[in-house]
Amino acid sequence: MRVLFDQGTPVPLARFLVKHSARTTLQEGWDTLANGRLLRVAEDAGFDLLLTTDNSIAYQQNLQGRKIAIVVLSRNRWRFVQRRIPQITFAVDNATPGSCSIVEIPVR
């Protein structure tokens, strides 16, 4: 699965997504695109999943009929995110086109 890391998504997480190929919006030159346009461009480029920390994206975008899935991390600080790596990899591994799942990242 091709995974696109949105701005704010901790890049060290990529090394734990061993079944997948990860790129960042910065690497693709898409770091200034708004969510709706970003989803369209990512789909057109063959990405299967957007990994983001934008907690409002699920409410702003209609995912029905989309080829891309979204996994939202509720926080982006690596020290908290790394505690939830099993839950994040599970969400990524099980994402389906047009789905959106949220991985809660507690601060404690």
PyMOL commands that set and color helices and strands:
alter all, ss='L'
color gray80, all
select helices_A, chain A and resi 11-16+25-28+35-44+57-60+78-93
alter helices_A, ss='H'
color red, helices_A
select strands_A, chain A and resi 2-5+21-24+49-52+69-73+100-103
alter strands_A, ss='S'
color yellow, strands_A
deselect
rebuild
show_as cartoon
